[in-house]
Amino acid sequence: MTAPGRSLKIGLTQWHATTDVAANTAVALRVIERAAADGARIVVLPENGLMLGSNVAMREAAFDADSPTIAALRDAAARLGVVLVVGGLKNSTPDGVFNSALVIDRSGQIVGRYDKIHLFDANIGGQSFEASSVERAGAAPTLLDVDGVRIGMLICYDVRFPELSRELAAAGAEVLLVPSAFVQSTGEAHWHTLLRARAIENLAYVIAPATVGSSTPDVVDAFPTYGHALAVSPWGEVLADLGTETEAVQTVDLDLDRVGAARSKLPVLAGRREHAVYATEPTVITVGATEPREGTDD
């Protein structure tokens, strides 16, 4: 008799977030309920899903572990028996404000967090995003273990730094989480390509919840986000795409045997040669200008 395969049901979420924390929290609770009812064992929320505005506004509204919103999410996790990853929020701590993904276990306890390492300092379409002016960068890659499945944690802009996802995969991650509030213009150009690339090069599932929609008129300096929350297979196939739905959730059943099968076909993790790539300076081959040979045109 063949032994049953390893699997994990995960809730992929998406919604239109604003500066209205109460309204955003109500949406979060609804999608968590829907994912749990569909059998999800872990539910992942988007970056800035609980409050999306300007960097300054989000910092001023930074959450702490005792906030009513976090308490409501903890209660939901305990009541529904799901692991909850609050995909990214301005997190007020004694050491400063971080962009953190909080992990809440099935008893409703906050058991850890990942602090975003790569902060979004960019100029897109004439709008400046200076995340480092309002939050501190995280210092360490973070892995989450759920039901024996090792999961690597990233947040949004981290996806543009492939060395982070590769380190997580090399440490055993079979799933990469990328909760995001991806800017509309860069999302149209890069979102699907980046997420599929991270899945393909690491032969891992990628789960990327997202915020979606244009900023509302009363939200000063907010920015439209792309949506298209994605689930991608270890072979690069898009398993789910929530498009531009303003409140959506889909439970995706991850077959972890596919990770092992893909990595057996393409053992890229075992084939890494870090000593050659990272331990030495690149060799530079210089080709200088030469005089034309005799009898040839100049």
N, C-alpha and C positions, 0 to 999 in steps of 0.2 A: 504493500500500500504506500503510495507517495505521500510524504509529509506535507501538510498545508504550507503554503508560502507565507512569507512575511509581508504584512501590509499595514498601512496607516491611513485612516480617513481624516482629511484635513479640510477645514472650512476656509475657502477663499472669499474675501469680502471686498466690497466697493461701495462708496457713497459720496454724495456731494456735501462737503464740509464747509462750515462758515465760522464766524466768531461766536456763534450762539452755542455755548458749551452744553446747556441743557438739551437743546434740540439734537445736537450731535450725539450726546450720550444716549438719548432715546433711540436713535437709529442704531447705534452700536448694540444696544441691548436687544433690539428686534432681530438683527442679523445673527447675533450669537444664538438666540432662541431657535431661529430657523436652521442654522447649521447643526445644532445639537439634535433637533428633531429629525434631521436627516442622517444622523449617526456619526457626525464628526467627533473625533477624539481630541482634536486640537483645533482651535480657531485663531486665525491671525488677522489683526485689524490693520488698516493702513497707517502710514506715517501722517501725523497731524490730523487724523480723523476726528479727534475730540476738540480741536480748535485750530482753524486755519485762517490766518490773517497776515499782517506784516510781521517781520521778525521781532520788532519792538513790542507789538501787541501780544504776540505769543509768549514772549519772555515775561511780560507783565502779568499774564494769566497762567504762569507756570504752575504745574501741578506738584503736589507733594504726596507722600504715601498715605497721609491722613485725609486727603481731600474727599468730599462727598462723591465725586465722579469715580475715583478709584475704588471707593468703598462699594459703590453700586456694581462695578465690574467684578470685584471680588465676590460679592454675594451671588452674582449670576454664575460665575465659574463653579462655586460650591453647590449651588442649587441644581445646576444642569450637569455637573460632573464632567466638565471639560477643562483641558488645559487652555489657557488664554494667553496669547502674546499680544500685548498692547503695542502695536508696531512701531511707534515712535511718537514721543511727546516731549515738550519742554518740561524737564524734570528738575524740580528745585531740591537740591541736596545741601548739606553743610559745606560741601566742597565747591559749590557753584551750580550753575544751571547746565545740564547736559541734554542732548537729544537722545532719549533712552527708549529702548524696547523693554518693557517690563514683562516678566514671566510670572503668571499666576497659576498655581497648581489646582488640582481638583478639590482641594479642601478650602480654596479661597485665599491661600497664603501667597504673598509675594516671595518667590524663592530665588530671585536673581534678576539681573538686567544686563543688557548690552548697551554700552554707550557708543554712539556713532563716531567712528574714527575719522572719516573724511568729511569735512564740513563744506557746505555748498557756498563757496565764494566765487561768484561768476557774474558776468554781465550778459544778459540774454534779451535781445530785442530792445535794448536801451534801458532795461530795468536792472538795477544792481541788487544782487543777492549776497549779503555779507553776513553769513551765519556765524562766522567766528567773532563778530562784534557783540554777539548776544549769548553765545553758548561756548562751552569748553569741549575740546575733542576728547574722545575716549582713547584709552591707551592699550587695549588688549583685545585680540580676537576672542570670540565667545562661542562656545558650543552648548547646545541644549540636548538633553537625552530624554526622549519621550517613548515609553513602552519599548525600550531597547533600540530605538532608532536615533542615530546621532544626527543632529540638525545644526547647520551653520547659520549664524545670524549676521545679517547685513541690514543697512537702512539706506534706501534711495541712492544717493550720490556714491555710496560705497561700490555700487555695481560697476562704476567706471574704472575701478582699480582691481584688475584681475588677479593680482598677487594675493589679495585678501581671500577671495573665494578659493584660490588654489591652496592656500595654507589650511583653510578649513577642511577642504576635501582630503588633503594629505593627512589631516588629523582624524579622519574617519567619517566626515559628514557625507551622508547619502542624500540629504535634502538641504537646499539653501533657501532661506527666507529673505525676501527683499521688499518689505513693506515700504510704500513710496507715496510721495505727493509730487509727481513728475511734472515739470513745466510743460504746457501744451506744445509749444514749438519744438522743444527738444524731444518730447515724446513722439511726435509725428515722425521725426527723423531717425531716432535712435532706439526707442524703447524695446520693440520686438527684437531687433538685432542684438542688443546688449544682453538681454535675458536669455535668448537662445544660445548666444555664444558662451555665456557662463555655464549653461547646462551642458553643452556639447564638449567644451574643453575639460570639464571636470567629471563628465558622465554621471551627473547628479540631477535629481529633480530640482526645479526652481519654482517657488511659490511666491508670487508678487502681488499682494493686495494693493489697492490704489484709491486715491481720492479722484474725483472727476468733476468737471464743470467749470463754468466761468464764475468769477467772483460776483457776489451780489452788490448792487449799487451802494449799499451802506457800509461795505467793507473797504476801508481805505488801504491802498497799497497791497491788497491781496492779489493773487495771481491765478489765472485759469490753469487747471491741471488736466492731464491727458486721459485718465481712466485706463481702460483696457487692462484691468487686473488679469494676470496671466498665470496659468500653470503650464510648465514645460517639462517634457519627459527627458530622461538621460540621453536620448538620441536626438533631441532637439525638436520634437514634435510639440505643437501647441495643443494641449489637452483641454484647456478652457480659456476663453477670452470673454470677459464681461462687458466688452464694448464701452458704450457711454451711458449705461444704465445708472441712474442717480441713487438707487438703493438696490443692491444685489448681493447674493451669496450663492456659492456653488460648492457642494461637498465633492472633493476629488479623492478617489481611492488610489493611493500610491502603492504599486506593486514593487516592493523593495528588491525582489529577485531580479528585476530588470536592471537595477544598478550593478549588481554583481555580474550579470551576463554581459552588459556593455563593457565593464572594466576588464573582463576576461578577453573580449575581442580586441580591445584597444587599451593595453595596460599603460596608459600615459602616466599614471601616478607612480607606478613602480619604475618607470623609465626616466623619471626626473634626474637630471645631473646637476644638482645644486652647486657642487664644487666648481663646475665649469662655468656656470651661468652667473652665479652671485659672488663667488669668492675671488674673482680676478677682474681686473679692468679689461674692457674690450680691446682686442687687437685692432689697430687702425692701419689699413693698407692705403697708402697715398699714391695716386697716379697723377704725376705732374704733366704740365703742358709740354708738347714736343714740337720740334721743327718739322715742317712737311718734308717728306722724302723727295729726293731729286727725281724730277720727271713727273711729278704729280701736280695737280692744280692746287693752288693755295686754298 
